[in-house]
Amino acid sequence: MLDDEQLLSAAYVLNDQSPLGSAAGYGVPIPIDRQYCADLLGFSRMQNNVIYVQNSRGKIEGAIVQALAQIMLDLSKLAQDILLFSTAEYGFFQVPQELCTGSSIMPQKRNLGVMELVRARTQTMLAL
Amino acid sequence: MDFQETKRPFMEALDIVQESLQICTLVVSVLHVNSERLVAACTYELFATDRAYELALEGHMPFRDAYRTVGTEITALLDSGQPLPVESQEQLVLRLAARSHLGGAGNLGLTQAHNRLEEVESVWKKRVETFTTAIQKLVGIEKM
């Protein structure tokens, strides 16, 4: 997870640039102060090239989503391990009853539904 | 490229990750670890390679030969249906502790991880603060 944080941090740094003043990608014919705008909004810096502002739209979103995907992949592994090791056969971990759902076909079974959902949501997120 | 349709899945991804992090934090915080079952799972054959390391270190046998020797010994025990030697809990704990290099079971390196976590936390706190201050200045609300 600490490695994921580095990815997220890199995405944050990329995203921490003000795009304002680029208009539709070619700038505007009036003397605006783009840096002043960036400062007011709390950005560390501004994106210089106005064409790149538009071109980088999917790029920065993609960098953030990639970092998020790595977090989900790790949570999925964590969820899978907790599920396996809390089965009756292993019994390494126990989770309080209130977090468990029942089973649809084995009345005595205590399924850790939330961890199954984390595992499933990982695939949902990757598919988005 | 067209990015008109990317906002929804992007926002959904943020929600999924945030919720999953919250639920995992909750589950981990209430997880009860059954030490007895964990110790019981540390059976003799799990540490068969430790024997090979011993032969290599103390018996000065090349590791490849030691590995084969131990393999033959234990396979013979298993094949003959004889019970494997039982080790005491103390012996098993010693085997885990013997992995004393950084990152091993006997030296998890949690202090380093904690230190990094603290550094990272302070970086993100500063980022949130910068952002919050800028927004508060813009909308004219004094810092609370």
HADDOCK unambig.tbl for C-alpha pairs under 7 A between the chains (distance, minus, plus):
assign (segid A and resid 40 and name CA) (segid B and resid 134 and name CA) 6.28 0.50 0.50
assign (segid A and resid 41 and name CA) (segid B and resid 134 and name CA) 5.69 0.50 0.50
assign (segid A and resid 41 and name CA) (segid B and resid 135 and name CA) 6.66 0.50 0.50
assign (segid A and resid 42 and name CA) (segid B and resid 130 and name CA) 6.39 0.50 0.50
assign (segid A and resid 42 and name CA) (segid B and resid 131 and name CA) 5.55 0.50 0.50
assign (segid A and resid 42 and name CA) (segid B and resid 134 and name CA) 4.97 0.50 0.50
assign (segid A and resid 58 and name CA) (segid B and resid 3 and name CA) 6.57 0.50 0.50
assign (segid A and resid 68 and name CA) (segid B and resid 17 and name CA) 6.65 0.50 0.50
assign (segid A and resid 72 and name CA) (segid B and resid 17 and name CA) 6.52 0.50 0.50
assign (segid A and resid 91 and name CA) (segid B and resid 37 and name CA) 6.49 0.50 0.50
assign (segid A and resid 92 and name CA) (segid B and resid 33 and name CA) 6.06 0.50 0.50
assign (segid A and resid 92 and name CA) (segid B and resid 34 and name CA) 5.08 0.50 0.50
assign (segid A and resid 92 and name CA) (segid B and resid 37 and name CA) 5.73 0.50 0.50
assign (segid A and resid 92 and name CA) (segid B and resid 38 and name CA) 5.79 0.50 0.50
assign (segid A and resid 93 and name CA) (segid B and resid 31 and name CA) 6.43 0.50 0.50
assign (segid A and resid 93 and name CA) (segid B and resid 32 and name CA) 5.48 0.50 0.50
assign (segid A and resid 93 and name CA) (segid B and resid 33 and name CA) 4.71 0.50 0.50
assign (segid A and resid 93 and name CA) (segid B and resid 34 and name CA) 5.65 0.50 0.50
assign (segid A and resid 94 and name CA) (segid B and resid 31 and name CA) 5.95 0.50 0.50
assign (segid A and resid 94 and name CA) (segid B and resid 32 and name CA) 4.93 0.50 0.50
assign (segid A and resid 94 and name CA) (segid B and resid 33 and name CA) 6.50 0.50 0.50
assign (segid A and resid 95 and name CA) (segid B and resid 30 and name CA) 6.57 0.50 0.50
assign (segid A and resid 95 and name CA) (segid B and resid 31 and name CA) 5.18 0.50 0.50
assign (segid A and resid 95 and name CA) (segid B and resid 32 and name CA) 6.20 0.50 0.50
assign (segid A and resid 118 and name CA) (segid B and resid 20 and name CA) 5.88 0.50 0.50
assign (segid A and resid 121 and name CA) (segid B and resid 16 and name CA) 6.96 0.50 0.50
assign (segid A and resid 125 and name CA) (segid B and resid 13 and name CA) 5.66 0.50 0.50
assign (segid A and resid 128 and name CA) (segid B and resid 9 and name CA) 5.40 0.50 0.50
